[in-house]
Amino acid sequence: MTKRKGEIEKSEGEGVRIGVYVCHCGVNIAGTVDVKKVVEYASRLPNVVVARDYLYVCSDAGQALIKQDIREHKLNRVVVAACSPNLHEQTFRKCLESVGLNKYLFAMANIREHCSWVHEHQPQEATLKAIDSVKMAVARANMLEPLETIKVPVKKRCLVIGGGIAGIQTALDLASGGFEVCLVEKEPSIGGHMAQFDKTFPTMDCSMCILSPKMADVVHHPKIHLFTNSEVKRVSGYIGNFKVEIEVKPRYVISELCNGCGECAKVCPIEVPNEFDERLGPRKAIYIPFPQAVPLVYTIDIQNCIRCYKCVDACILARGVKAIDFAQEPKKVELEVGTIIVATGYDAFDPSILEEYGYGVYDNVMTGLEFERVLAPTGPTKGVVLRPSDGKVPKRIAFIQCIGSRDEKTNQYCSRVCCMYATKQALLIKERVPDAKVMIFYIDLRAFGKGYEEFYKRAQSEGIRYIRGKVTEIMENPDSKNLVLRAEDTLLGAMVEAEVDLAILSVGLVPNKTTKMLSETLSLSKGPDGFFKEAHPKLRPVETLVDGIFIAGAAQGPKDIPDSVAQACGAAQKASILMSAGEVEVEAITAKVNEELCSGCFICVSMCPFNAIVAEEKSVKVIEALCKGCGACAAACPTKAIEPMHFKDGQILAEVKACLAKD
């Protein structure tokens, strides 16, 4: 354990001396709350030595005022009434530390979100509520105790989960910084969804031309250990010292012997739908997902393999080696890492639950991701635009936006990429079928990124028609397999009907199917949208509430490639800061166990959401580096043997009594 040098603490016989600072926050607080009245009231509270107001207490000048008062008035407790502690508690803690005062001798009253903002039209009531909030914070400050922080070593190795563009960028950035990286991807190849794309918007660059060099860099980098066809099964430990168990699934092909020649696939008699092509084309039972796969090693789909052994003979005949091994079994690999970055990406929304669009019923209704494979030169049609029902070139094509996004029945959030990928695909259609008539039915067009507005205008200039209205129904002509779309054109205020050869549903992004399992394995929170939740949406967008675990890319929420790469760089930087330091100071607000009171019922063990409590012979032990001081254990303990520091019963009850007390 470490203790700050020169800490100013309450010594034996020394009285509590509190300073109260009320922030105007410009007009965010002072526009509603009578700040002067709050200060005047606070100055009369027990043990308050000084009470002041300031325009922005969080500013450098505001913090300087606090530091000066600590020195001059010998303050040993500080209360700040301002905004949410989520925003500035750490700011003021550092302020206290800089002048030698223990940072846990600080209390914060939220009078912005809790008072001025929610009672904007009730200034008198907002002021009274702010006074109560300050009174409670002062009562609690009287009961605060200095706490000691601990430091834990951090291993200089990072686990990256997910091998899409975000995971690849994260791994390369960390490895370039000299750190060891273990990159785990559940599919046989890295690349993720970006490997499925033909072009990228708005520049229309070849997707694989951008991605392939990065994939090659990953496999050749001496600092990166690549685990494909693998899954993270268990994670234990804490920041700086995580223990990870990975299951490497058998390929039934010896990676060191396979050179990706493909002779085995040529003789394989079994064909099944190709998942990489969104099941629009076939693949063999022994396969690589796509020609640029990394690693370029074949995999046997053991569920569909009939064990005819023709692939074995072909391998021996072509190369004189036996690279195929049906005796392979799953293998467990155990790793120790200091940090973890989750970059598991997204899945495309399944529109089959929306019966009005006929997906899965009508042949010529496709998703945007399926059509992406049609456009790709390595796809099932080699980039030729054909419709599924008869293999003919469609001349009338409609895109339908917001499928599985901005919808009360499915997902309320915007998926952020659909408007632009539909625009991109529409331009590619016009490029390959110049006389095609393309229309895009949209609710609101989102062109927020760099170059996106210009991209949209380019599409308009090339004859792509944008119709503002929601398609309510798709019907099929059973003879021609053409589709009739019914929609309301909200700009014209009229119902419209359009017959098309092909309808493309611009499906939104949903959390990857592994998100639920990983959230339990890593004790990570999820937001209402089902994606991994960040510690703070503005100030800590790549961090999670579990120290040492970060998120990047679409695992955190829908985003395009530039934003995914940017967030991946940010996550890599955050992880490298921890690993560069070699050690990290852990929050001191943890649970403490009184072994004399502990009955050994172990209820707290099952209650802890962070797996921070372990059962011992007659009592329990709290792993301080894992504990978040949430108090779930203390609330459940029948003998009151466990107590969260900084939130002791006496401290909480002091606030309650202050709130209920009459002046």
N, C-alpha and C positions, 0 to 999 in steps of 0.2 A: 504494500500500500504506500501511496505517496501523500505527503501533506505539503500544502503551500508554505513557502518560507515567509516569515513576517506576517502571518495571518492576524488580523484584528478580530478577536473573538471575545465572547463574554467570559471574563475570568471570575473566579470565586469572589463573591461579594460585589461585583460590578453591576450597576443597573443597566437595564435595557434603554437604549437611546435610538429613537426611530426618526428617520427623515422621510417625509411624504412629498411626492412630486406629481402634480396633476398636469397632464398634457392637454394643450388646446387642439393639437393635431390639425393646425390651420383652422378651418371652420368645421371639420368633421365632427369634433366633439363640442367645441365652444359655440358652434352655431345653434346648438340645442340646449346643452347643459350649461348652467351658470357656474363656470369654473371657479370664480372668486368665492362663491358661496361654499363650494366643496372644500376649498383650501381653508377657509375660515373655520369650517366645522372640524376639519382634520387637525387643525392646530390645537384644538381643545381635547383631543383624545389622549388616553393614558400613555405616557412615555414618549409622546411625540415631541421632539426637541425643535424641529424645524419643519415648516410646511410651505411649499412654494408652487407656483404655476409657471409654465413656460410654453412658448409657442410650439416648439417641437423638442420634447425631452429626449427623443432618440438621436437627435443631431449631435454633432461633435461638441457644439457649445453647450447643449443640454447635459450631455454626459460630463463635461468639464465642471458644470455647476454642482453635480452630485459629488464628484471627486473632491472638490474644494470643501463642500460641507462635511464630508466624512472626516477630512483632516481637521477642519476648524472646530467642528462641533462634536468631534469624537463619536460619530454615529457608529452603531454596531448592528443596525437593521435598516433596510431601505424598502420603502413601498412606492411603486410607480403606478399611477392610475392613468391608463392610456388605452392602447388597442389590445388585440388578442395576444396572449403569451406565445401563441404559435409563431407570431411574427417577430417579436422583439425580446422575449425572455432571455435568450442567449446573449443578445446585445448588452443588456443591463447586467447580466451575470459577469460578463467579461469586464465591464466597467468597474464593478466591485473588486474583482480579482486584481485589476491593475493598480489598486491602491492598498492591497493587502487584506481586504475583507473577504472572508469565506463566501463564495458565490451562492451558497444555499441559505444565507441569511437575507434573502430577498423574496418579496412577495409582490404579485402584480394583480391589479384590479382592472378588469376589462370594462371600461365605461364607454367604449365606442360601439362595438358590435352589440353589447348587452344593454346599452342605455340610449346613446344619441341616435344611432341608426334605426333602432326598432321603435323608438318613441319620437320620431322626428317632429310630429305635430303635437307633442305633449311636453313642452319644455319644463313645466313645473314637476310633472311626474318623473321625467328623465333625470332631473336634478336630484330629486329625493332618492331615486334608485341609485344614482352615482354615489351619493352620500353613504347609503347603506353598504354599497360595494367597497368603498374605502374603509368604512368602519370595520367590516369583516376582515379585510386584508390586514389592517393594523392589529386587530385581535389575534390573527394568526401569526403575524410577525413577532408578537410578544412571546410566542411559544416555539419559535423556530430554533433549531440547533445546528451548529456547524457539522458538516459531513465530510468524510474523507473519500477521495476518489482513488481508484486503483488503475494501474497501467498493465496492459497485457501485450505480449509480443505478437507481431504480425508476420506470418510466413509470406515469403515473396513469391507466391504462386497463386494464380487466379483460375477459377473454374468458370468457363463461359458455356451456358446452356442454350443451344440453338445455333444452327449453322447457316442462317439466312444472311442477308446483307448486313444487318445490324450486328449479328454475332461475329461475322467475318471481320468487319471493320474494328470491332472491339478487340478481337484477338490480335489483329495486326498492330494496332496502336500500342497495346500492352507489350507485345513481343518486341516491337521496335524500341520500347523504353527499357528493354533489358530484363523484363519479367517473364517467368515461365507461365505458359498458358495451357490449360487442358480444355480443348473445345469438344463438346459433346453434341452430336446430332443424331436424332432418332432414325432418319432416313439413310439409305445406302450412300447418298452423296450430299455434300454441302451445296448451298446455292439458294435453297428456299424458293419462295414464289417468284422472286426476280428471275430465276433461271427459266421460268415458264413464259416470260414475256417476250414479245417480238421487239417492240420499240419502247422507249421511255418518253414520257411527256415532260416538258413541252418542247424539248430539243430534238425529239425523234431520233435519238441515238440508238444504235443496236444495243439491246439490253445485255446480251452475252459478251459483246465486245468490251463492255465496261466491267462485267462481273468475272469473266474467265481469268483475266490476269490476277485478280485478287484471290480467286480460288486457288490458282497455282501457287501464289505467294504463301498461302496458308500451309499447303502440304509440304513446301520446301523450306519453310522457316525453321531453323534449328531450335527455336524456343517454344514452338507450338507442337503439342502432342494432340493429334487428331483421333477422336473416337467416333466413327460413324456406325450406323446400324446399332446404336447404343442408347441406353436410357439411364437417367439418374434414379436410383431406387431408394437410397437413404442418405440423409444428411443429419449429422449431429455436431455438437460443439458450438462455438461462438466466434465472434469477430476475431480475425487473426488466426484462429485455430479450428477450422471446420474439418470434419472427417466425412468423406463422401464415398458412397458405394455405387459403382457404375456396373450395369449389366451390358456386356457386349454380346449381341445376338450372333449366332453363327451365320456366315454367308454360305457355308459349304464349299467355299472356294478359298484356296490358300493365297492370301493377298500378296505375299512375297514372290509367288510363282506366276500369278496371272499378269499378263501384259495388255489385256483388253483387246485382243485380236478379234474376238467375236466368232471364231469358228464353232464354238460350242453352241451358240444361239442359232447358227445356221441350220444345224441338224436337229435341234429340239423340235419335237412334233406338237408340243402343247402351246396353244395361244390363249391368252386371257386378256381382258380389258386393261389397258395401260393407265395406271393412276396418274402418272405424270402428264399424260394427254387428256386428263379429266374423263377417262374411260371412252373417249371418242375413237381411239384406234387400238390395235392389239400390241401386245408384247409377248415374248416367249416366257416359259417357266424359268429359264436362266436368262438374266437380263442385266443391262445397265439402264438407269432411268433416262439418260439423255447422252448424246455423243461426247459432250464436254465434261462428263461427270468427274468429280474428284472425291475420293480416289477412283481411278479408272479400273475398277475391279468388278467382275461380274458377281451376281448374287443369285442363288437358287431360291425360288419361291417354293418352299418345301410343301406348302399346303396344296399346290397344284401339280407338283412334280410327280410323274408316274414311275420314276426310277428305272427308265429304260437304259440308262448308262451310255446313251449315244454321245452325250457331251464329254464323257470320260475318254471314249475312243477318239473323238475328234481332237481333243486337247493333246493326247499322246501323239496322234498322227501329225498334227500341225507343228508341234513344238518339241516333241520328244519328252515332255514332262507330264506328270499327273498333278495338275493344279486343283483338281476337284476332289473334295474330301467329305463324303457323306457322314463321317464319324464325328464331325465337329459338334460341340455342345456349347450352350451359353457359358460365358466366362465372367467371373466377378473380378472387378478391379477396384482396389481401395486406394484413395488419394487423401492427402492432407493439403489443404489450401488455406490461404489467408483471407481471400475475398471471393465472392460469387457474383456473377452478372447474368441475369436472366434475359434472354433475347429470343423467346420462343415464337414470336410473330403472331400470325392470325390465321383463321380459317375463313373461307368465303361462306356467306350466308346461304343456307339451303332454302330455295324458294318453293319447294314442293308443298310446304305447309300453307301457301297462299293459293288456294284452288282457283281463284279468279284468273290467274295468269296461265294456267294449263301446263306448267312445267312438269315434265315427266309423263304427260299425257299426249301433248301435241309434239310431233317430231321436230317441228321448225321453231320451237321456243328454246333458246339457249341462254346460258348465263354469260356474263362478261368474261369470266375466266376461261370458260370453254371456247368462246370465240377467240380469245387470245391465242389458244393453241392452234386454232384454224389459221390464224394469221402468221404463226411462227413458221419459219422455213424448215424446222425439224419436226413440225407437227404432223397430224394425221393426213392433211391434204397438201403438205409441203408448201404452205403459204398461199395456196389458191383458194379464193373465197367461194365456197360451195355450201349449199344448204343440206342438212342431213337426210331429208326424206327421199330425195331422188338424185342427189349429187349434181344438181344443176346450179349455175351461177345465179344468185338472187339479184334482182334489179330494183326491188323496193324493200328497204330495210328500215326497221324502227327500233330505236333504243328506248327503253323505259327506265327512268331513273328512280332512285330511292327505294329499291327493293330490299327490304330488311333494314332500312334506315329511316329516321324521322317518321316513325310509324308507331302509333299507340299499341298496335297489335303485336309488334315484333320488338324493335329497338328504337328508343326515342332519340338516340344520338345521331349526328351526321357522321358518315364514314369518311368524309373529307377527300376521297380520291375518285369517287364514281363519276362526277361531272367531267373531270379531265380525262379519265381513261376512256369514257364513252366518246369524247371529242377526238381523242387520239385514234381510236378504232374507226370512227367515222371518216377521218381523213385518210386512213390506210385503205378503206373501202373505195373512196373516190380515186385514190391513186391506182388501184388495181382493177376497178370496174368503173371507168370514167363516166359512163352513162347511168350509173346507179342513182336512184333517188333515196336520200338518207334523211330521216327525221329523228329528232330527239325530243321525247316528251319529258318535261322536267317540272318540278315544283318551284324550286328557286335554284338559280345557277350559282355555284360556289367556285369562284376563280380567284382565290386569295393569295396564291403563291407567286413567286417571282416569274414573270413572263407568262402567267396563266391567262390574264385578261387578253393579252395580245394573241395568245394561242386560240382562244375562243373566237376572237374577231377574225382570225385567219380562216377558221372553219366556216364561219358565216359567209366570208367572201368567196369561198369555194363551193357555195351552193348548199351547204348543210342547213336544214331547216329546223329551228328550235321552236317547239310548241309548248307554251306554258300551260300545263294541265296534267292532271293525274289520270292515267289509264285505269278504268274501273273494271274492264272485262276484256278477255281475249277469247275469240271463238274460231273454230277451224272449219274450213270447207273440206268435207271428207273426200271429195273427188280430186281437187287440185292440191290439197294440203296447204293452201294459202290461209292466211290468218286475217281476221277482221278485228281491229282494235276499236274500242269505244272509249272516248275520253271527253273531258270538258276543257275547251280552250278558254282559260280564265281571262285572257286579254280581249278576246272577242265576245266573251259571255255567251258562248254557244256550244252545244254538243257537237262533236265531230266523230266521224267514222272513217277509218282508213284501212284499205286492204293491202297487205304486205306479203312478201315471199318469206321473210325471216324476221323474227322478233328477238331482240337481245335484252335480257334483263340485267341491268346494272346493279348487281348484288353488292351489298355492303360487307363490311368486315366485322367478324365476331371473334371472341377470344379463341385461341388455339385450344383444341380438345384436351391438351395436357395441362391447361391452366389450373383446373380444380385439383388435380392430383399434386401438382407442384406447389400450389398454395398451402396444401396440408403438409407436404414434405418439408417445406422451407419456413412454415409458419408465417406466410405472407398474407396481407390483407388484399381483398378485391373490392373494387368500387361497385356502385349500383349497376354499371354496365357490364360487369363480369371480368373486366381487364384488371391486371395488377394495379394496385393503388400506390401512388407515390407518397412520400412523406409530406410534401407540401407542393401544391400545383405550380407555384411561382418560384419559390426560393429553393426547393429541394426536389426538382422534377425527376431526377434519376435515382434518388435514394429511396429506400423503403424504411419502414419502422423497425426492421430487423437490422441492427448495426452490421455493416460489412457485406450486405446484400444489396445489389443495385439492379435497376431495370433499364432496358434500352429497346428502342424500336416499337413495333406495333404490339408488343407484349403489354405495354403501358396504355395503349389506346390507338385508334386508327390514325395512321399518318402515311405520308408519301415517302419516296426513297430519300430525297434530300433531308427531310426531317429525321428519318430513321438513322441515317448516317451521322447527322449532327448529334443526335442523342447518344448514339453509340460512342462517339468521340468523348462526349461528356462523361459517360459512365466509366469509360476506360481511364479518364483523367482522375475521377473521384477515387477509383480503386487504386490507381498508382500512387496517389497522395498518401493513402494509408500504408501501402507496402513500402514506399520510399522511407517513411518515418521509422519503420521497423517496430514501432509500438504505438498503442493508442490508449488514450485515457477514457475510461468507461464511466458512464453516469453513476453517481453515488446513490440515487434514489432507487433503492432495492429493498426487498423484503428481508427481515431478520427473524430468526427462529429462537425462541426461548425453550431450550431443551428440557428444562425442568417442568414446563407446562405441557409439552408435546406428549400426546397419548399414543402416537404411532398409528393413527387411523388412516393416514396417507390420502385423505380427501383432497388436500392441497395439490398433490402430485397430478391427479387427473384434472383438476380445475385450471392448472396453469396453461395459458394459451401459447406460451413461448418455450415450453419444456425446460424451464429453468430450475425445477425442483426435482431432486432425485431422492428416492427412499433409501434410508440406511437401516441398520439393524433395529433400533428403537426410536429413531427420530427421522428427520429429513434434513437435507442440505440444499441451500440455495446457491446456484451457480451465478455469482454476481454479474458476470459478463453477459449472461443471457437475460437476466431479470430486467423488466421494464418498470417495475414498481406500480403495476396496474391495480393491485389490491384485491384481485379475484381470490387469491389464496386466503387473505386475511378475512374477507367477508364470509368464506366458507368454513373457516376453522372453528370447531365447536368449543375449543378450550381457550381461544384467544392467545394461542402460543406463537402466532406469526403476525408480524406487524410491518407495514410498509414505512420505511424511513421518509421523512418530510411530509407524510400524510398520516401521522399518528392520530389515534382517537382524540387525544387532548387537543391537538391542533385543529382538527375538523370541528370538534364540539365548541371550541372557542369562537369559531366563525358563526356557528349556528346560534349560539347564545347572543353574540353581538347583533345578529340579524333580528332576533326576537325581542331584544331589550328595548324598552321604551325610553326615550330621552327625557 
